Amino acid sequence: MGYAPECLVFHTPHIEENPGDGWWERISDKIAHALEKYRQVCTVTIENLPPFGGYCVPLLTPEALNDFVAANGLGVTLDTTHYAQMGTDIIEAARKLGNKIKTVHLSDFTAGRTHVFIGEGELDLAGFFETIDRASLSAVTVECSLSSDDPNLNQSYSWMVSRTREARNRLERLLSVMEASDEYR
């Protein structure tokens, strides 16, 4: 169509069951090659994924993800909940991934609940934004379940709009922390 978005986000490949030792090493060059045509027209990122039921997932640590994206001219989409699910500190992940972080899927996390509404969980999101390399960041996507109590609850349109505005306001406050920290650097 002649239009290329600024950034495309890909998930790490995941394979059912246990494919055996060295499976990622056998396919990683093919994955990088398949992404090359997209990299010619926009920023291409790989999102950190946690392991999940019955699948093997590569690049689980910030170090492994950083090595892969650095070697292949790619960026990172850092999903805060995904690292929290794995017990990885999001601030340490941000430090290790540095300027490779191009986009953020932002949500909070608490007591095993994923993609919690920002500000309603346990993550140090302000500290995270103080750590992010702002010059490298293209986008922040608020990713959450709109319902703080029951995700199957039938929410009214006005309630959903109100929660979405609240999320935007919380994100803007977090970004202002990032801007303030940039002024002191």
LUMVO-210720 format. One record per residue (C-alpha): y, z, x; residue in three letters. Coordinates in pm, whole numbers, padded with zeros to 5 digits, always signed. Each point is the difference from the previous one (the first is absolute). Layout:
N
YZXALA
...
This chain:
185
+00000+00000+00000MET
+00225+00007+00303GLY
+00071+00373-00022TYR
-00128+00257+00244ALA
+00054+00369-00064PRO
+00147+00208+00280GLU
-00321+00196+00047CYS
-00364-00029-00101LEU
-00222+00308-00005VAL
-00373-00030+00066PHE
-00262+00274-00027HIS
-00240+00051+00284THR
-00330-00170-00071PRO
-00270+00228-00133HIS
-00371-00069-00007ILE
-00258+00145-00236GLU
-00248+00244+00145GLU
-00039+00035+00376ASN
+00023-00337+00177PRO
-00102+00153+00334GLY
+00177+00072+00323ASP
+00254-00253+00122GLY
+00053-00172-00336TRP
+00378+00024+00021TRP
+00007-00135+00354GLU
-00210-00297-00114ARG
+00245-00098-00277ILE
+00342+00128+00113SER
+00095-00325+00176ASP
-00089-00195-00314LYS
+00216+00232-00209ILE
+00295-00040+00236ALA
-00045-00378+00003HIS
-00010-00015-00383ALA
+00335+00184-00013LEU
+00169-00229+00253GLU
+00116-00262-00254LYS
+00181+00272-00197TYR
+00151+00150+00314ARG
+00172-00333+00064GLN
+00216+00040-00312VAL
+00046+00374-00052CYS
-00082+00346+00125THR
-00366+00083-00051VAL
-00111+00360-00020THR
-00329+00183-00021ILE
-00010+00305-00226GLU
-00189+00306+00116ASN
-00296+00058-00232LEU
-00213+00312-00026PRO
-00379-00019-00012PRO
-00131-00022-00353PHE
-00333+00013-00183GLY
-00267-00212+00162GLY
+00232-00205+00223TYR
+00069-00007+00372CYS
+00370-00028+00077VAL
+00138-00078+00349PRO
+00325+00109+00164LEU
-00009+00350-00147LEU
+00217+00161+00267THR
+00363-00083+00074PRO
-00104-00080+00359GLU
-00265-00255-00108ALA
+00236-00158-00253LEU
+00279-00017+00258ASN
-00228-00165+00257ASP
-00107-00269-00248PHE
+00346-00084-00133VAL
+00159+00004+00347ALA
-00265-00237+00135ALA
+00048-00243-00289ASN
+00375-00001-00068GLY
-00037+00184-00331LEU
+00178+00294-00160GLY
-00115+00306-00190VAL
+00042+00106-00359THR
-00035+00376+00021LEU
-00138+00152-00320ASP
+00084+00370+00012THR
-00274+00105-00243THR
-00270-00193+00184HIS
+00065+00186+00324TYR
+00027+00331-00188ALA
-00340-00067-00161GLN
-00150-00030+00348MET
+00170+00314+00129GLY
+00233-00198+00226THR
+00351+00141+00030ASP
+00243-00268-00122ILE
+00268+00101+00251ILE
-00242-00032+00292GLU
-00122-00333-00141ALA
+00362-00121-00018ALA
+00057+00106+00362ARG
-00313-00179+00119LYS
+00069-00318-00197LEU
+00371-00006+00090GLY
+00178-00330-00051ASN
-00318-00163-00135LYS
+00072+00161-00340ILE
+00169-00273-00204LYS
-00059+00131-00351THR
-00095+00331-00160VAL
-00203+00069-00313HIS
+00153+00336-00081LEU
-00168+00266-00208SER
-00072+00367+00028ASP
-00336+00176+00023PHE
-00127+00340-00105THR
-00333+00173-00046ALA
-00197-00323+00028GLY
+00219-00177-00259ARG
+00110-00340+00128THR
+00321-00192-00061HIS
+00177+00302-00143VAL
+00358-00047-00115PHE
+00229+00042+00303ILE
+00131+00352+00032GLY
-00288+00150-00196GLU
-00247+00027+00284GLY
-00040+00160+00340GLU
+00099-00277+00242LEU
+00304+00039+00224ASP
+00162-00321-00119LEU
+00342+00093+00141ALA
-00155+00055+00343GLY
-00186-00328-00039PHE
+00324-00187-00064PHE
+00165+00171+00296GLU
-00281-00141+00216THR
-00011-00358-00132ILE
+00165-00271+00212ASP
+00262-00116-00248ARG
+00084-00320+00189ALA
-00358-00121-00047SER
-00038+00096-00366LEU
+00027-00278-00261SER
-00100+00172-00324ALA
-00107+00324-00163VAL
-00211-00022-00314THR
-00030+00306-00221VAL
-00366+00018-00091GLU
-00100+00270-00246CYS
-00161+00094-00322SER
+00288+00040-00244LEU
-00169+00288-00178SER
+00008+00327+00187SER
-00267+00149-00227ASP
-00231-00260-00152ASP
-00010-00360+00126PRO
-00157-00106-00332ASN
+00288+00145-00199LEU
+00174-00255-00220ASN
+00356+00020+00135GLN
+00297-00129-00192SER
+00214-00274+00147TYR
+00301+00231+00032SER
-00210+00264+00177TRP
-00135-00258+00247MET
+00351-00130+00069VAL
+00122+00356+00053SER
-00283+00077+00246ARG
+00061-00327+00184THR
+00372+00079+00033ARG
-00088+00346+00124GLU
-00230-00157+00262ALA
+00280-00232+00110ARG
+00241+00293+00031ASN
-00251+00200+00206ARG
-00060-00299+00225LEU
+00374-00051+00047GLU
+00033+00365+00104ARG
-00284-00044+00250LEU
+00161-00315+00138LEU
+00330+00184+00038SER
-00184+00248+00225VAL
-00111-00297+00207MET
+00356-00135+00017GLU
+00136+00340+00101ALA
-00257+00030+00279SER
+00095-00350+00123ASP
+00362+00116+00038GLU
-00109+00273+00242TYR
-00215-00226+00221ARG
